[in-house]
Amino acid sequence: MTLKLPPFVRRFPLYANVYLLDSPDGRLLVDTGTLAHLPRLARLLTRFRPDAVVLTHHHIDHAGGAPFAARRGLPVLAHAPEHPYLTGEVHDLPYPAGRPEVGQVVSRLHPKVPAQALRSIHPGEEVAGWEVVALPGHTPGQIGLLRDGVLVAGDAVVGGPDGAHLPRAAYNADQQEAVRTLRRIVDLAPRLVLPGHGEPLTSEQVRRRAERDPEPELLVT
């Protein structure tokens, strides 16, 4: 059964999930989908006019449209460890699995976010009424946003047909840290977890996944 989103959240699958967070404190668009989804992203930006784009992490299925959003004049907010990947100072993508040289080529060919458009956000601060929380493991600087028991979790967790999963280990920068982050999510006790891929999850689903051996994996980036 698909969980109902609160009225201040909308979800748009652009390969990765893109979330519009709309509250009296402001409008945030979390993640931007892939380059292939730019036409749909453009319609979202025109229709909803967010105040800023927040990137949970730098992988191109989540940050693919960020350069386009920056050209539209929107500030792009991300945790500082993600900035070198977004601007092209570092070229490191974890796919295809086991082929880092291919990932480097893909990264070099992908559009980058201008450094002047990037803004740093840090765990513990608030952005438009949402608390920034550290969710490292999938990437070193992955973050999520937490408000009123709702956690936007990036790829710290994936929603599958049978519940919560971790991303495939080959796509995590630090698998053990990714496992620890899953347990941190349980400790946060959100009533609703919004993953970077798949359907919304309950805290109980994440807890059940955190208690298992971290072997079952899904192919996401």
Phi, psi and chi 1 to 4 in degrees:
 res  aa     phi    psi   chi1   chi2   chi3   chi4
   1 MET       -  130.4 -178.1  178.8   68.5      -
   2 THR   -74.4  130.0  -59.1      -      -      -
   3 LEU   -76.5  145.0  -61.9  171.5      -      -
   4 LYS   -80.7  133.6 -175.1  177.8 -179.9 -179.7
   5 LEU   -79.5  148.5  -65.8  176.4      -      -
   6 PRO   -67.1  161.0   22.8  -32.2      -      -
   7 PRO   -64.8  -17.7   18.5  -30.1      -      -
   8 PHE   -93.8    9.2   53.1   85.9      -      -
   9 VAL  -128.7  135.2  176.8      -      -      -
  10 ARG  -128.1  144.4  -59.0 -171.9 -165.0 -174.1
  11 ARG  -116.8  135.4 -179.8  174.5   73.5   97.1
  12 PHE  -132.4  108.9  -54.4   92.6      -      -
  13 PRO   -73.3  110.2  -15.8   30.8      -      -
  14 LEU  -117.0   60.7  -55.1 -173.8      -      -
  15 TYR    69.9  -71.6 -176.4   73.3      -      -
  16 ALA   -80.1  157.8      -      -      -      -
  17 ASN   -72.8  134.4  -73.4  -31.1      -      -
  18 VAL  -113.1  132.6  171.5      -      -      -
  19 TYR  -117.6  133.2  -66.1   99.0      -      -
  20 LEU   -99.3  120.6  177.2   73.2      -      -
  21 LEU  -106.8  111.4  -50.0 -179.4      -      -
  22 ASP  -120.6  112.3 -172.5   -2.3      -      -
  23 SER  -143.7  170.4   75.4      -      -      -
  24 PRO   -59.2  -18.4  -25.2   34.9      -      -
  25 ASP   -84.3   -9.3  -61.2  -61.5      -      -
  26 GLY   139.4  173.4      -      -      -      -
  27 ARG  -115.4  126.3  -72.7 -174.0  168.3 -167.5
  28 LEU  -120.2  138.1  -59.5  175.7      -      -
  29 LEU  -105.4  117.2 -166.3   73.8      -      -
  30 VAL   -99.1  116.2 -178.3      -      -      -
  31 ASP    69.2  164.8  -70.3  -20.0      -      -
  32 THR  -134.5    1.9   59.2      -      -      -
  33 GLY    74.4 -168.0      -      -      -      -
  34 THR   -93.6  167.0   70.9      -      -      -
  35 LEU   -56.9  -35.7  -84.7  177.2      -      -
  36 ALA   -63.5  -18.6      -      -      -      -
  37 HIS  -102.9   16.6  -68.4   84.4      -      -
  38 LEU   -57.0  -40.9  -85.3 -175.2      -      -
  39 PRO   -58.5  -40.7  -27.0   37.2      -      -
  40 ARG   -70.5  -38.7 -167.1  170.3  177.2 -156.6
  41 LEU   -60.7  -42.5  175.6   66.0      -      -
  42 ALA   -59.2  -40.0      -      -      -      -
  43 ARG   -65.9  -39.4  -69.0 -167.0  -66.9  -88.4
  44 LEU   -63.1  -43.7  -68.2  178.5      -      -
  45 LEU   -64.6  -39.3  -64.8  178.6      -      -
  46 THR   -69.3  -40.5  -62.1      -      -      -
  47 ARG   -73.9  -42.8  179.5  178.9  176.0 -172.6
  48 PHE  -101.9  -18.7  -64.6  113.2      -      -
  49 ARG    46.8   63.9  -60.3 -174.6 -179.0  -82.0
  50 PRO   -66.2  157.0   25.0  -34.3      -      -
  51 ASP   -78.4  -26.9  -60.0  -54.0      -      -
  52 ALA  -162.6  161.1      -      -      -      -
  53 VAL  -106.2  131.5  167.4      -      -      -
  54 VAL  -110.2  129.8  175.6      -      -      -
  55 LEU  -105.0  124.7  -62.1  178.4      -      -
  56 THR   -68.5  -35.6   58.6      -      -      -
  57 HIS  -164.3  176.3   62.3  -67.6      -      -
  58 HIS   -89.6   -8.0   69.9  -90.2      -      -
  59 HIS   -57.4  144.4  -72.5  170.7      -      -
  60 ILE   -72.6  -13.0   58.3  175.6      -      -
  61 ASP   -78.8  -14.9   55.6  -28.0      -      -
  62 HIS  -105.0  -30.1  -68.5 -101.1      -      -
  63 ALA  -113.1   11.1      -      -      -      -
  64 GLY   -58.6  -37.3      -      -      -      -
  65 GLY   -91.5    1.1      -      -      -      -
  66 ALA   -62.0  -41.1      -      -      -      -
  67 PRO   -60.1  -36.5  -25.8   36.6      -      -
  68 PHE   -65.5  -44.5  173.4   78.7      -      -
  69 ALA   -61.1  -38.9      -      -      -      -
  70 ALA   -63.9  -39.4      -      -      -      -
  71 ARG   -65.6  -24.2  -69.8 -161.8  -59.7  -89.2
  72 ARG   -79.7    0.3  -65.7  -85.3  -66.2 -104.1
  73 GLY    92.8    7.0      -      -      -      -
  74 LEU   -85.1  136.3  -74.5  169.1      -      -
  75 PRO   -68.0  142.2   22.0  -29.6      -      -
  76 VAL  -111.6  116.9  178.0      -      -      -
  77 LEU  -104.1  130.3  -77.8   54.4      -      -
  78 ALA  -155.1  155.9      -      -      -      -
  79 HIS   -65.8  141.9 -167.2   16.6      -      -
  80 ALA   -53.3  -38.4      -      -      -      -
  81 PRO   -61.3  -17.3  -26.3   36.7      -      -
  82 GLU   -86.7  -17.2  -58.6  -64.9  -67.8      -
  83 HIS   -59.0  -44.8  -72.5 -156.4      -      -
  84 PRO   -60.1  -30.8  -22.7   34.2      -      -
  85 TYR   -73.9  -36.9  -56.8   91.0      -      -
  86 LEU   -72.6  -32.0  -66.2  165.9      -      -
  87 THR   -91.6  -12.2   60.6      -      -      -
  88 GLY    93.1   12.3      -      -      -      -
  89 GLU   -71.6  -30.3  -63.5  172.6   57.0      -
  90 VAL  -124.7  135.7  176.3      -      -      -
  91 HIS  -118.7  101.3  -63.0  -76.4      -      -
  92 ASP  -153.1  102.1 -177.7   14.2      -      -
  93 LEU  -118.8  139.8  -74.0  174.9      -      -
  94 PRO   -87.7   21.3   33.3  -35.5      -      -
  95 TYR  -146.1  150.6   54.1   92.5      -      -
  96 PRO   -60.5  147.2  -13.1   24.7      -      -
  97 ALA   -56.3  130.1      -      -      -      -
  98 GLY    79.3    5.8      -      -      -      -
  99 ARG  -126.8   68.8  -62.8  -68.1  -56.2  -82.9
 100 PRO   -61.5  -29.5   22.0  -33.4      -      -
 101 GLU   -66.7  -32.2   72.3  -76.6    1.5      -
 102 VAL   -71.6  -42.3  176.6      -      -      -
 103 GLY   -59.0  -37.6      -      -      -      -
 104 GLN   -65.4  -39.7  -70.6  174.5    6.3      -
 105 VAL   -65.1  -45.2  171.1      -      -      -
 106 VAL   -58.2  -44.0  172.0      -      -      -
 107 SER   -62.3  -43.3  174.3      -      -      -
 108 ARG   -64.6  -32.4  -69.4 -179.3 -175.3  -80.8
 109 LEU   -82.0  -16.0  -67.4  174.4      -      -
 110 HIS   -82.4  139.9 -160.2  -83.0      -      -
 111 PRO   -57.4  148.3  -22.0   32.2      -      -
 112 LYS  -114.6  160.4  -57.3  -57.0  177.0 -172.8
 113 VAL   -85.3  127.8  179.4      -      -      -
 114 PRO   -59.9  137.7  -19.6   30.6      -      -
 115 ALA   -58.0  -34.0      -      -      -      -
 116 GLN   -70.8  -16.1   62.2  -89.7   22.2      -
 117 ALA   -87.5  -15.1      -      -      -      -
 118 LEU   -83.3  140.7  -85.2  173.9      -      -
 119 ARG  -126.8  140.5  -55.4  -73.7 -173.8  -86.9
 120 SER   -85.9  135.8  -68.3      -      -      -
 121 ILE  -124.2  150.5   53.7  175.7      -      -
 122 HIS  -130.9  143.4  -53.7  -78.1      -      -
 123 PRO   -52.0  134.7  -27.5   35.9      -      -
 124 GLY   101.3  -21.4      -      -      -      -
 125 GLU   -88.4  168.5   72.8  173.5  -80.0      -
 126 GLU  -111.5  140.8  -76.8 -162.1   -1.7      -
 127 VAL  -127.4  113.3  178.4      -      -      -
 128 ALA    51.2   40.4      -      -      -      -
 129 GLY    84.8    0.0      -      -      -      -
 130 TRP  -104.3  134.9  -68.9   77.8      -      -
 131 GLU   -82.0  130.8  179.8 -172.8   -5.5      -
 132 VAL   -80.3  128.1  179.9      -      -      -
 133 VAL  -123.8  141.6  -64.6      -      -      -
 134 ALA   -78.4  130.0      -      -      -      -
 135 LEU  -133.9   57.4  -60.2  174.3      -      -
 136 PRO   -72.9  167.5   30.2  -36.5      -      -
 137 GLY   128.4  -59.2      -      -      -      -
 138 HIS   -62.9  -45.8 -173.1   58.6      -      -
 139 THR  -134.2  162.8   67.6      -      -      -
 140 PRO   -62.3  -34.3  -24.1   34.1      -      -
 141 GLY  -113.5   22.7      -      -      -      -
 142 GLN   -62.3  138.5 -179.2  172.5 -117.8      -
 143 ILE  -129.6  165.2   54.2   93.4      -      -
 144 GLY  -131.3  177.6      -      -      -      -
 145 LEU  -127.6  136.9  -64.1  176.1      -      -
 146 LEU  -128.8  131.1  177.1   65.6      -      -
 147 ARG  -157.6  132.4  179.2  173.8 -176.6  157.5
 148 ASP    50.6   39.9  -64.2  -25.3      -      -
 149 GLY    78.5    9.4      -      -      -      -
 150 VAL  -110.6  123.8  176.3      -      -      -
 151 LEU  -114.3  118.2  176.3   66.9      -      -
 152 VAL   -86.2  115.1 -177.3      -      -      -
 153 ALA  -109.9    2.0      -      -      -      -
 154 GLY    55.2 -142.5      -      -      -      -
 155 ASP   -97.7   25.7  -80.3   -5.9      -      -
 156 ALA   -67.5  -22.2      -      -      -      -
 157 VAL  -153.6  152.6   65.3      -      -      -
 158 VAL  -124.2  137.5  177.9      -      -      -
 159 GLY   -90.6  114.9      -      -      -      -
 160 GLY  -109.8  173.1      -      -      -      -
 161 PRO   -58.7  -27.7  -22.1   32.5      -      -
 162 ASP  -107.4   19.5   55.4  -12.7      -      -
 163 GLY   117.9 -148.9      -      -      -      -
 164 ALA   -88.0  144.1      -      -      -      -
 165 HIS  -138.9  162.6  -67.5  -99.0      -      -
 166 LEU   -87.9  153.5  -77.5  171.7      -      -
 167 PRO   -59.3  159.7  -22.7   34.0      -      -
 168 ARG   -55.8  137.3 -177.2  178.0  174.5 -176.6
 169 ALA   -56.1  -35.7      -      -      -      -
 170 ALA   -63.5  -19.4      -      -      -      -
 171 TYR  -100.6    2.4  -65.7  154.8      -      -
 172 ASN   -98.9  132.9  -72.4  -29.2      -      -
 173 ALA   -63.7  -35.1      -      -      -      -
 174 ASP  -144.3  101.1 -174.9  -30.9      -      -
 175 GLN   -62.6  -42.6  175.9   68.8    2.7      -
 176 GLN   -65.6  -37.7  -69.2  -52.6  -53.3      -
 177 GLU   -66.9  -35.7 -172.5   65.5   29.2      -
 178 ALA   -62.2  -39.5      -      -      -      -
 179 VAL   -65.7  -43.4  172.0      -      -      -
 180 ARG   -62.1  -38.6  -73.2 -170.0  -70.7  -91.4
 181 THR   -64.5  -37.8  -75.5      -      -      -
 182 LEU   -59.0  -38.9 -161.4   66.3      -      -
 183 ARG   -71.5  -32.3  -67.4  166.7 -177.0  160.2
 184 ARG   -63.6  -37.3  -70.0 -169.7 -162.8  107.1
 185 ILE   -60.9  -42.2  -67.7  175.4      -      -
 186 VAL   -59.1  -43.1  175.2      -      -      -
 187 ASP   -64.4  -31.6  -68.6  -19.9      -      -
 188 LEU   -67.8  -23.6  -71.1  170.6      -      -
 189 ALA    54.3   49.5      -      -      -      -
 190 PRO   -70.4  151.5   28.1  -33.9      -      -
 191 ARG   -81.5  -20.7   60.0 -175.7  172.8   85.5
 192 LEU  -145.6  130.7 -171.4   64.6      -      -
 193 VAL  -115.4  125.4  178.3      -      -      -
 194 LEU  -106.2  104.0  -54.5 -179.5      -      -
 195 PRO   -81.4  166.5   32.3  -35.5      -      -
 196 GLY   -72.3  -20.4      -      -      -      -
 197 HIS  -141.4  139.9  -63.1  -96.4      -      -
 198 GLY    90.3 -173.4      -      -      -      -
 199 GLU   -82.9  160.1  -62.6  -69.0  -26.0      -
 200 PRO   -56.9  153.5  -24.3   34.0      -      -
 201 LEU  -126.7  154.8  -61.2  161.6      -      -
 202 THR   -90.0  161.5   64.8      -      -      -
 203 SER   -60.9  -34.6 -174.4      -      -      -
 204 GLU   -64.7  -39.5  175.0   61.6   19.4      -
 205 GLN   -62.4  -41.4  -73.5  175.6  -55.6      -
 206 VAL   -67.3  -39.8  178.2      -      -      -
 207 ARG   -60.3  -44.8 -175.9 -167.7   63.6   77.5
 208 ARG   -61.2  -39.2  -72.0 -161.2  -61.9  -93.9
 209 ARG   -67.9  -39.2  177.7   61.2 -172.5   84.5
 210 ALA   -66.3  -24.2      -      -      -      -
 211 GLU   -83.5   -9.3  -69.2  176.0  -12.0      -
 212 ARG   -91.4  163.5  -68.9  164.9   48.6 -166.4
 213 ASP   -63.9  132.7 -177.2   89.2      -      -
 214 PRO   -77.3   56.9   29.8  -35.0      -      -
 215 GLU  -102.9  -44.7  -73.8  -61.5  -34.8      -
 216 PRO   -63.1  131.1  -22.5   33.7      -      -
 217 GLU  -138.9  155.3  -60.3  159.2  -17.3      -
 218 LEU  -117.8  150.5  -68.3 -176.6      -      -
 219 LEU   -81.0   97.6  -79.9  169.9      -      -
 220 VAL  -138.0  164.4  -59.1      -      -      -
 221 THR  -128.0      -   60.2      -      -      -
